[in-house]
Amino acid sequence: MSISSTIRKAGPYPCNGSVTAFPFAFAVFSGSDVRVVLTDINAVESDLVLGTNYSVTLNADQDANPGGTVTTTTQYATGYLLTLTSQVPNLQPVSITNLGGFYPALINKALDRLTIMCQQLAEQVSRSVKTDISSALTPDQLIDSIGASAAGAAASATAASGSASAAAGSATAASGSATAAANSATAAANSAASVGFTVTDLQTQGKTAFTSAGTAPNFTATTAPAYGALSACQRMRVKFHAAGTTGSNTLNRDGLGAKNLMQYDATGAKVPAVIAAGQLADVEYDGTDMLILDPLPAAGGNRADQNNTWTKAQRGAVLAVAYASSIALDFSASNNFALTLTGNATLANPPNLVAGQSGIIAITQDATGGRVLSYGSFYKFPGGASGAPVLSSAANAVDYLTYYAESASRIYLGLVKGVA
């Protein structure tokens, strides 16, 4: 065979408690050349054993279709990772003797083996600590420097916390403590910068702000760098990509399990959270629920569940409805509707009808005219069925059907006919 790709790793694949087949696309000589590494929810890695923990099925043609599939004997739970690479031994088994056979296939296999060993080494080197070629630091010295910077960042953060506590004591002390906290935060930011965090990261929450995914109301969030196991007081900024359903909203962070999204109301009681599309929220895990820290507003202002005084005109939008031979108006979408008849039609029994709703349905004849409108059993008329509105038949004529919903299955119609 030949080696036409530099890929020497597949994954890490996230486990979900059901998948057992994991593909790889790098060439090997046999199943024993495949190394399978399992990472648990605490980020501890262990090598699985061929024949005990997994089996390998190689693609028949490793030239045209290198790789194959690893099948595990266990369905690993959500939060586990599976990573595949090769472990071709660093040996040279080819022996060419004087006056013996000199076969191209044998030479190709030997060269392929050398290439695979080089790629294995390159993959390992890519995960190692390296310094610039001109640096006087050794990798060990660089790691020590990072550790010292991290310790400095932790100490500075502790100092900032202490300064913030002192600031709460009095307005006079707050001024001096705030200055100390700012200095400590600057030191923390500078120290953090040496371990991969920058001042910009701190100012923009670059490592703690995420956009949700998933299908509302079952939201998901993937943190990077990963937060690790769920722990009380973990906090992040979330931008919700879609509107939720109050009472059903959940957030599953990093695949560690869905938690109810809750929020404090104006009285301090924890209640189901209200989620709007595009909403930005500080979310903290309190050990039980994902808690939105922004409280719900107190009662007041113009709300649908109280009497209101409006100081400006209010309008109901007119919803254009496409023609069909049977039309079921969605009364949760609007109060007012407009429809052009291009053929005879029936107003079918509507969904989402709520007692007390009223509005108009504007009916326009097309350029042909003479279109007839029939009505479903929910529609009621003055004088009974014989009072069903009969539309104007002239081309381009406009009629208005006025309506009032008595219940979820009774809606009264009136007709304003031949509007000029």
N, C-alpha and C positions, 0 to 999 in steps of 0.2 A: 504494500500500500504506500501512499504518500501522505505527508502532513501538510495540509493546505490552510490551516487555521491556527492562530495563536491562542485560541480559547483553551483553558485547562481547568475550568471550574464551572459548575452549574449550581445556581442558587445564590444565597440561601433561600430555600423554599419555606414559606410559612405553613405550618401544619394546622389542620382544622378539625381533627377528631374523626375524619372519614377517609381522607385521601391516603393511599398507600403506594401509588405509582409516581415516580419522579424521573423525568427524562434528563439525559445529558447528551452533549453534541461534540465530545472530544474523542479522538481515536484511542483505542487500547488494544492489547493483544488478547487479553482474556478477562473473565469476570474478576479474578483475584487482583487485577491491576486497578480496580476502582476502590477508592477510599470513601467511606460514608461517615460524616461527622454529625452528631446530634447535639443541639444546643438547647438546654432547658430554660425555663422561665427566669432562672437566676443567672443566665448567661454563662453557665458552666458547660464546657464542651466535653464530649466523650466519643470515641470511635466505636461504631457498630461492628459486629462480627459477621462476616460472610457465612451463609449457611445457617446461622442461628438467628440473626436479627434481620437479614435481608438476602435477596437473591438478585442476580444480574442477568438480564437478557440483552445480548449484543445484537445490533443491526447486522444483517448478513454481509453487506458490502461496506467495509470500513473506509474504503476510498470514496465512493459516491455518497455514502450516507453514514458518516462516522458517528459513534456513540451507541446509545441504547437506552434501556430503562432499568432503574433500580426499584424493586418492589419490597417494601418493608413488611415484616410479619406482624407489626403492631400499628394501630392507627393512633398516631401521637396527637395529643390534645392541642387546642389553640394556645398559642404563646410559645410553642416549641418551633425550632428551625431545623431544617435538614440541608446540609451542604455536601456537594459531590465534587471530587477531584480525582486525579490519578495518583497511583503509588507504584509506578514501574520501578523495580529494584535498580539500584545503581551498579549494574553488572554488565559485562560484555560477553555473552554466551557464544558468539560466532567464532568458529575456528576454521581458518583456511590453510590447507596443507600444500606442500610442494607437490606438483603434478596431480593435485586433486581437482575436483569440480569447482568451477568459478561461475556461480549462477547469479544472474542479475537480481532475481527475487530475494536471494539471501543477502546480497549487498544492500538492496532497498530496505529490507527489514532492519538491518543493523543501523543504517543511517536514520531510519524512522525512530528507532529506539533512542539513539543519541539525541535527536531533535526533541522527543518527548521528555527526556531527562532534563534538557536545557529549559524547556517550557515549565516543568515542575519547579525547577530552581528559580526561574524568573517570577513565577506566581508567589513563591514564598518570600522572595526579596521584596516584591511589591507591597507586602504587609509588614515590612520591618521598619524600624526607626532609622532614618538616614540623615546625614548632614550634607550641607553644600560641599562641593568638591574643593572649594577654597577655604572651608571653615577649619579653624584650629580645634574645634570641639570634636570629641569622640561621641558616638551614639550614647554611651553610658553617661557622659557628662551632660548631654542634652536632656536625657530623661531626668537626671538629678535636678537640672535647672527647672524643668517643667513642674516637678514635684514641689520644689521650693516655692515657685510662683503660685501653685494651687494652695499651698499652706498659707501663703501671704494673703491670697484672696479670701480664704475662709476667716482668717484673723480680722481682716478689714471689714468683712460683712458682719462679724460679731460686734466690732466696734461701732459700726453704723447702727446696728440694732439697739445697742446700749445708748447711743446718742439720741435715737428717736424716742426711747422710753423717758429719758431725762427731759426731752422737749415737751412731753405731755404734762410735766409737773407744774409749770407756770409760764406765763407769757414772756417774762424776762429771761428765764432759763432757756425758753424755746429758741430765742434768737441765737444764743451762743451754741446751743446743742445742735441746731439746724446747720450752723456753719461747720461744726465738727463732723456731723453726719455727712454733709456734702463732701468734705475732705476725705472722709473714710470711703464714701462711695466712689470718689475719683480714684483713690488708691486701689479699691476693689476692682474697678473697671480696668485700670492699668495692669494690675496683676492678672486679671482674667484674660486680658488680651494676649498674654504670653502663652495661655493654654487653649487658644482657639476662640476666645470671646473678645469682642471689640467694644469700644464705647458706643458705636452705632448699634450693635446688638442689644446693649442695655437700654438705649434710648428708644429703639423701635420694637423692643421685645422680640428680636429676631430669632431667639431660640425658644420662646415661650408662647408665641402667637401662631395659631393654626386656623385653617378653614375646614369646616366640617364636610363630611361626605355621607354616603349611604342614602337610603330612601326614607324621607320623613314619614312618621315621627321617630323612626329608629336611626338616629344620627350616629356617625362614627367619627373619630379623630385619630390621626396618626402623628405622633410626636417625633421630632428629629432635632437633636439627639433624643433617643427614646427615654422616657421617664422611668422605666422599669416597673416593678410590681406596684399595684395600687397601695397608696398610703395616705392616711389622713393629712390634711393641710397642703397636699399637692395642688398647685394653682396654675392656670393657664388662661390665655386670652383666646376666645373662639369667635370666629365669624361664621354664623349659620347660613348655609347656602340655600336654604329653603324654609318656608313657613312650617311650623309644627302643628300638632293637635294637642291642645291643652288637656292634661290628664293622661296622655299617652306618650309624651316625649321621653326618650331615653338617649343616653350617650354611652357608646362603647369605645373606650380609649385603648388604643393599641391592641385590640382583640382580647382584652382581659375581662370581658363580660359587660353586658348592658346594665347601666345604673339609671334610676329615675332622675330626670331633670326637675329640680325643685327650686323654689324662690321664696323669699320672705315677703309677706304682704305688709301693708302699712301698720298693722298692729304687732308685727314681729313674729307672726305665726308662719311656719313653713308650709307652703302650698304648692301645687303643680305649677311649673314655670310656663310663661307665655313666650312663644318663640315666633319671631317674624323673619321673613326672608331678608338677608343682608344685615341682620342684627349683630352688633358687636357686644360681647358680654365677658366679664371676668367670671370664670368657672372654677370652683374649688371642690375637691373631694373631701367630704366631712367624715369619711369612714363608713357611710351608709349610702348617701346619694351624691350626685353631681349637683352642686348648689350654685345657682347664678346669684352673685353677690349684689347685683343692682336690684333694690327692692321695688315691688310694684307700687304705683302711685296711690295716694290716699283718695278716697271717694271725693268727687267734685268735678267741675267742668261739665262739658256736654257729653253724656254717655247714653247709650241706647237703653239702659235699664233704669232711667230716671226721667222726670219731667225737665225739659230744657227750654230756655229762652234764646231764640236765635236773633242775632242782630244783622244778619245778611240773608239774602235769598238762598234757598236750598233747591236743588234740581235733581230729578231722577233721569239718568241717562237713558236714551232710546237704543235698544238692542236690535240690530238688524238680524232677521231670521231668514235663512236660505229656504227656498221653495222645496217642498216635497209633497207627495200625495197624502202623507200622514204626518202631521206636525204636532209634537208634544212640547209645548213651551216650558222652559225651565224657569219657574217663578222664583228660584233662589238667585238667578243671574241678574234680574232687573225687574222694575215695575212696569216699564213701558217697552213695547215691541213694535217693529215695523216689518211688513211682509208684502212682497209683490207676487201676485198669483200669475203663474204662467200656465196653469192648468187647474182643473178641479182639485180640491183638497179637503181634508178633514182635520179639524182641530181635535186631536186625540186627547184623552184624559191626561192632564199635566202632572209631572212629578213635583215634589217639593212645594206643594200648596200649603199655605199657612193661613189660618183664619185671621181676618182683618186686613189682608193685603188688597190693594186696589190700584188701578192704573188704566192705561189705554192700549189697544192693539190697533195700529194703523194698517188698513188693508188697501192696497192699490191694484187695480186691474192692469194687466199689461196692454200692449198696443192692439191686441186682438179683442179683449173684453169678453164678457159673457161667462166668466169663470164662476163656478158655484162653490160655496163653502158649506160644509157639513160640520156637525158638532158631536163630541163624545158625550157619554152619559153624565159626566160631572157638570156639564154646562146646563144651567137652568135659565128660563125665560119668562117674562110676564105672560100670564095666561097659559102656561104649560108649553108642551112641545110645539103647539100650533103657533106660538109666538116667537119661534126661532128667527133671528134676524136674516133677512134676504138682502144680499149686497146689491149695490148699483151694478148694472151690466155694461154700461158704456165703457169704451176703451179709455184707459188711463184714469178712470173714475177713482176717487178716494173716499173711503168710509172709515169711521172710527167706531170700534167696539169698546165700550166702557165696561169695566168689570169690577166686581167686589167678591172676595172670597169669604164665604160664610164658615166653611170648615175645610178640612183636608180633602173632601170629596164633593163639595158643592161650591160652585162659582156662578154668580149671576151676571148675565150679559145684557147690555143695552146697545142701541145702534144710533149713531149720528151719521146720517146718510147723505151722500152726494155733496161732500165738502168741496166748494169751488176753489 
